[in-house]
Amino acid sequence: MPNPSPGYSMVLRIEAPASFTSTSEITTAASGAGAQVTALDVVESHADSVIVDISCNVSNAEHRDEVLDAINALDGVAVHHISDRTFLIHLGGKIEVTPRVSLRNRDDLSRAYTPGVARVCTAIHENPEDARRLTIKRNTVAVVTDGTAVLGLGDIGPAAALPVMEGKAALFKAFAEVDAWPVCLDTTDTEEIIRTVKALAPVYGGVNLEDIAAPRCFEIEARLREELDIPVFHDDQHGTAIVTLAALYNALREVGKKVEDVKVVVSGVGAAGNAIVQLLLANGVANVIACSRHGAIHAGETYTDPHRQWLAENTNKNGFSGSLKEAVEGADVFIGVSAPNLLSGEDIATMADDAVVFAMANPDPEVDPVEAAKHAAVVATGRSDYPNQINNVLAFPGLFRGLLDAGATDITEDMLVAAAQAIADCVDEEERNPNFIVPSVFDPAVSQAVADAVETTARSHSRR
């Protein structure tokens, strides 16, 4: 059974006898059933009974029921109600709009709204660039999805995707003071998505595409980048690539290898895999093999998917045509953005000495991290319950902060690399070790460092 997680956090309201040991018996029963107890509070006390709330983390819905049964089995104890703490924080949504100016009297109103606002409208009409200075466009990003590739849930539609987009907007605000808003589109038609985002664009200073299935996501991003005058960023591609590159910088520093010398195997040729490969090649990694579920992508085969064809033409310089398991033999680095349980510890043992393994499939990685760590020098995952979590939160808030501050109109490869380098450099040499190659997402220095690096690069780009 997976480890208990805050993602399955619950509060049980329990009635128990007013005895000296009742609360400890409840805690023991919950812990004995495998729950991670985080708090116990007495909310009511009577002559012969107490009402207590016990907060705990469990693994999944089945585990929750096991904990419930264990507590109900105690003499004189009854669980009256269960609250799912994850659902509780979503009640009414996770974000809101708050005015930045006070509206206390007619004087305030006449400047914020009519008649004074007409003068500002006229100024923007005469000089459209003033919208970046005089409206929310200066600090606002659209988080756009069609709900076709949400987390590991797949095509669940725009309404069901909304909690994720709300969460993304909350992260933008919390980590970089960027105002972001969910835009969940009830269409999967590529042309309609492009047309709709273009129609909405005057309000926003940037577009963050999210959870749009491949291969449509590639065309949508490419077209919007070409046709809009604001930065367009597909986080599933480039956010993952930025943080992966940052982690690789420090992992290779730790094992004493250089990017130009390593053999890298990438499992997964969807949105994230393509972007990772492109950024690796741009940073001097000469020997990259990309693998799909059918094995290595190679020039000896013709692919109908243009992105796989591009990989065939630009990677795997030695023409290797075997399976993923065969590809990792002798490899220095494995990067997985694909599916769970594709490799074993024995497969990792066939890699080069001081191997680096990034198994990032969620929630279950390509190889058991514990087994991988028996043979690899550095292991990272996409999960928070193992060291070295490769998390896009390290990248996208600071990236957009820098883009907005620079008034950027597009995103270049140089900006992505600058972001990756800034993240990597947030781990000092003295604190870097095999279990700490990326900084904490809660390190306040990260977003600022990324923002500064991206803004500097963007301004330099605009002067060319």
N, C-alpha and C positions, 0 to 999 in steps of 0.2 A: 504494500500500500504506500502511496506517496506520503511524503512528510506533511504534517499539518501546515497550513498556510493562512496568512491573513486574508487571502481571497475567499476563504471559507470560514469567516469569523462570525460567531453567533453569541447571542445573550439568551440564557435560559432563566425564566422567572420561576422560582421553585418555592413551594411551601414545605417547611420541615419542622419537626418538633423543636421546642425551645430548650434543647439540651446543650450541654457544654461541648459535646463532640459532633453535633449535627453538621456544622459547616465543614469541619475537617473531613468528615465521612463523604460529603458531597464532592469535595475537591479530590479526595482519593479515588472515588468511583470514576470520576471523569478522567483523571490522569491514567487510571488503570485501563480504561478503554482506549487509551492512546491520544486523548485530547491534550492540547497545550493550553493550560489554564493561565489566563493573563490577569484576571481580577475576580474578586468576590466581594459583593457589597450587600449589607443588610439594609433593605428598603422599608421594611415594616417590622415591628416587634409587638407581640401580644403575650399574654400571660402563659399560654401553652404552645405557641407556635411563632415562627419567624418567616418572613418572606425575604428571600435572597435572590440577587441577580448574579449569575456566574457567567463571566465572559471567557470564551475559549476559541481556539483555532482547531479546525478539523481538516481532514484531507479531501472529503467529497461528501455528497449527499448520503451515501450509504454509511460512511463513518459517523456522520451526524446522528443517524438513527441508532447506531450502536451505542453512542454516548448517552443518548436519551434513554435507551433501555436500561443501561447500567445504573443511571441515577434513579429511574422509576422503580428499580428493584430493591432499593433501600426501604427499610421499614418506616412507615409513616411519612414518606417523602413523595411528593407529586410535582411533576413539571406542569405548570399551568399555561405557559406560553413560550414560544421560541421566536426571537427576532434575528433576522439575518442582517448583520451589521453592514455588509456590502450593499444590500438593497436599501438600507436606511439612509446611507449617504447619497443615494441617487434620488431620493424622494424630492420631486419638484425640480430636478435637474441640479447640476453642479456649478453652473455659472449664471451670472446676471449682468445687466447693464446698469452702471452707476454714473450719474452725471459728474463731470469734472468741474462744473461751475455751479455756484449757488444761485438759486432763483427765489430770492426772499421778498422781492417787491417789484413794482412796475418798472423801476429803473433797470433792474437786472433783466427783466423780461424783454424790455425794448431793445436791449443790446444783444441778448442771446437769440431772440426770435424777432418778430416784427415790431417796428419797421427796420431796425438796424441791420438785421441779417441780409436785407436786400443788397446793401452795399458790398457785402462780402461775396454774395452770389455774382454780382456784376464784375467784381475783380477777378473771380475765377473764370467767368465767361470770357473775359478779355485776355486772360493769361492762364490757360488750363493747368500749367505746372504749379500754380499757387494752391491747387487742391492738396498737394503733398504737405504744404505748410499750414493751411488754414482749416483742414478737416481731419477726421479720424483716419483718413488714408495714410497719414504720416506714421501711424503706429498699429495698423490693423491688418490681419492676415485671414484669408478665407481657408478653412479646413474642408476640403472638398472630397466627397466620396460618392460612389453609387452603391456601396454596400455589397460588392460582389466578391471581396476577398478579405473578410474581416477576421483578424487574428487567425486562429486555427479553425474558425467556425465556417468559413467559406462564404457562399452567396446567401446572405441572410436578409438582404434588402436594406433600403435607406433608413427606415424607422428603427429597426433593430441595431443598425450601426450607430445611431445617434449617441448612445452612452459612451462609446469609444471616442467619437469626435468631440463630445463635451469634455471628456477627460483630457484630450489633446489640447483643447483650448485652455483648460485650467493649468496644464503644465506650462504652456507658453507664458501665461501670466505669472505663475509662481516663480519660474526660474529666470525669466528675462523681461518681465514687465511689458510683454507684447500682448495687445488685445487681439484675441482670435475668436472666430465665430464659426460654428458648424454649418456647413452647406451640404445637406444630404439630398441628392438628386434622385427623383423617382423615374429614372430612365437608365438603360444600359446601352443606348445607342451612342456610338462614338461621336458622330457629328452633332447630335443634340447636346451632349455633355460639353463639347468644345464651344458650341454656340452659346450655351447658357452661361458658362464661366466667363466668356468674353463680354456678355451682356451685363454681368454682375461686377466686372473688374473695376469700373470707376470708383467703387467704394473702398477698394483694398489696395494696400501697398505691396502685397505679395500673395501668392497662392501656394498652399501646401496640399498636394494631392495625397490621398490616403486610401489604402485598402481597395484599390481598383485592380481587378484581375488582369493578369498578363494573358495575351500580348497587347490587349487594347490600351493598357496603361502607357506603353511605350509611345504609341502614336499620339495619344492625348497629351502627354507631356511635351513631346517634340513640337506638335502643332501650336500648343499654347505658348511655348517659349518663343516660337517664331512670330506669332501673331499678336502677342501682348507686349506692353512696354513696362511690365513689372516682373519681378523674379517669380519663376514657377519651379517648384521643388517637389519631386515625388519622394517622400520620406522612406517608403518601403525600399526604394532603390538606393538613393544617395545618402540618406541618413545612416542606413546600415553600413554602407561602404565607408563612410567617414569614420565611424567608430571602430570598424574592423581594421582599417588602416592604422588608426591610432594605437589600437591594441597590438598590432603587428610590429609597429616601430619599437615599442617597449619590450615585446617578447623577444625580438631579435637582438636587442641590446642585452637582454638578460642572458641569452645563450651564446652571444658573441658571434653572430652570423650577419652577413650583409644581404640586403635585398637583391642585389644583382647576382648573388651566388646560389640562392635557394630554389628548390623545386617546390611549387605550391600546387596542391590539388584542391579544387573547389567542387563541392557536391551541391548541385542545384543550379539550374540555368534559367530560372525565372527572373523576376524583377531585381531582387537583391543580388543574385548570383552574377547576372550580367554587369551590374553597376560595380560590384566588387572587383571583377576581373578587369574592367576598364581602368579602374583607379590603380590597381596593382601594376598593370602594364605602364600606365603613365608615370609610375614611381620607380621604374627601372627593374621590375621583376621580369626576368627574361623567360623563365621556364614555368609556364602555367598550364595545367591540364584541367579542363572543365568537364564534369561528368553529369549526365542526366541519369534517369533510372535505367537506361539501356546501356550505360557505359560511357567511355570517353568520347567527347566530341572531337572529330578529327577531319582533316582535309580530304581523306579518301572516300568520304561519303557526301552526298548532296542533301541539303536540308530545305524543306519548304518554308520553315520559319526563318525569316531574315536575320533574326538575332542569333540563332544557332549557327546559321551560315557564317555570320560575322565571326563568331567564336572559332569556327572551324578554320577560317582564313587567318586568324590573328593569334591563336594559341596553339599549344601542343606541337611545338616546332619539330619534335622527333617522330610525329605521326603515330603515337601510341594508340591502340584501338581496343584495349581490354576493358575489364570491369573496374568498378570503383575499388574493390578490394585489391586488385592487381595494381591499380594506379598508385595507391598509397605506399607500395613497397619502395623503400628508399627515399620517400618524400621528406622534406624538411618541415613542411607546414601542411596541415589539413584544415580547410575552412568549410564548414557545413551550414547550408541554409536550405535544407531539403526536407528530410523525413526522419522519423525516429528509428533507432536500432538497425542502422545499416552496416555498422562495423562493430567488431568485438575488441576486447583488450589485446587479443592475439594479433589482430590486424594492425593495431597501433605499434605492437612490438616489431613489426617488419619495417617501420619507418626508420629514417636516419637517426643517428645519435642526437641527443638533445632536441628531440622533435617538439613541435608546437602544434597543439590541437585546439581549434575553435569549433566546438560542436554546438551550433546555435539554434537548432530546431526546437520549437516550443510547443507544448510543455515538456516533451520528451526528446532529448538530443539524439544525434546520429550514433553516438557511442556513450555508454555509461561513463560519466566523468570520473568516478572512482576507479574504474578499470583502466581508463585512459591514463590516469595519473600514475599508474604503476609503471608505465613505460615511457611517457612523454615528460619533457622537462617543464613545460608550461601548458596548462589546460584552462580554457575559458568556455563559458556557455552563455545562453541568453537568459538564464534563470537567476533569481535573486538568492537562492538558497545554496549556491556554490560560489567560491571566489571568482573574481574576474568576470563580472556580468557585463556583457557587451550590449549596452542599452542605448537606443537612439536618443533618449532624453539628454544624453551628454552632448548631442550635436544640434538638434533642430532649434531649440530656443535661442541659443547664442548666435547661431547662423543667421536667423531672421532678424535678431536684434542688430547685428552688424549690417545686414543688407538694408534694413529700414533707415538706420542712422546714416548710411552712406547715400541714401536715395538711389540705390542700385536699380537698374532696369533689367538685368539678367543675372544669371549665375554661371560662373566659369569654373573649369576644372581647377584652376589655381586657387580659387576660393575654397573648394572642397578640400584640397590638400592643406591649405592654411588652417582650416578648421581641425583637421586630423592632427596636424603637428601641434596645435595649441592644446588639444586634449591630452596628447601624449606628454607634453612638457609640464602638465599639471602634476605629474608624478615625479617627484624629485629623485635623483639618483640614490640618495641615502635611504629612501623609503621603498624603492622599487625592489620587488622580489618575485619569485614565480607565482605567488598568490596575490600579487598586487601590481598589475600592469596597466590598469585603467583607474582613474580617480572615481570617488563616490559621486553618484548623481546628486547628492546633497551638498557637495563641496561648492560653496558660493563662488569660488574663484573660477570654476570651469566655464560657466556661461559667459562671464565677463571676458575671460581670456579668448574664447572663441569669437565673441562679438568684436573685440579689438582687432584680432587677426583678420577676420573677414572684412571689417570696415576698411582697414588699411589696404588690403588687397583690392577691394572694390574701388576705392578712390584712385589707386594706382592704375587700375584697368581703365577707368573713365578718362584719365589724362592722356592715354595713348592715342 
